[in-house]
Amino acid sequence: MRLLLDTHIWIWSLTESARLKPKVRAALSHRNADLWLSSISVWEALVLIRKDRLRVKDSDGSRWIGQALKRSPVREAPLTHAIAIESELLTVDHWDPADRFIAATARVLGATLVTANERLIATGTLKVLPS
């Protein structure tokens, strides 16, 4: 199953896996799980570190991200023209650009979005695995 991890799901999987629902933990660790992460999520995590909303042991956020990506069994989801277009076509009552790009990435990749974001879960237009 192709799963696109929302930013917070990726971070929780690395730092606070107990925050993930058991069904999500099982899906992420399943041998057939095809895990993807948007480059927007990497940017979003770096912003959270810079704003001190995500505290990491390494004072260099980019180094922490690099190490996290090495530890994570995720594939890089490219940011493409098709994703940019889809981000504006989404019928999502949500104007956070990062969330729109992540949702659009899931749609273009044909992936299930793993998220705890209630607005994205409630759209009814995305395949989601809620956590």
DATA-V627245 format. One record per helix or strand of 3 or more residues. SS is the DSSP state (A for helix, B for strand). FROM is the first residue (numbers start at 0). LEN is the number of residues. Records with the same first field share a line. If there is no record, write none. Layout:
BEGIN
SS=FROM-LEN, FROM-LEN
END
This chain:
BEGIN
B=1-4, 33-5, 74-3, 111-4, 127-3
A=6-9, 16-3, 21-8, 38-12, 60-11, 80-9, 96-13, 117-4
END
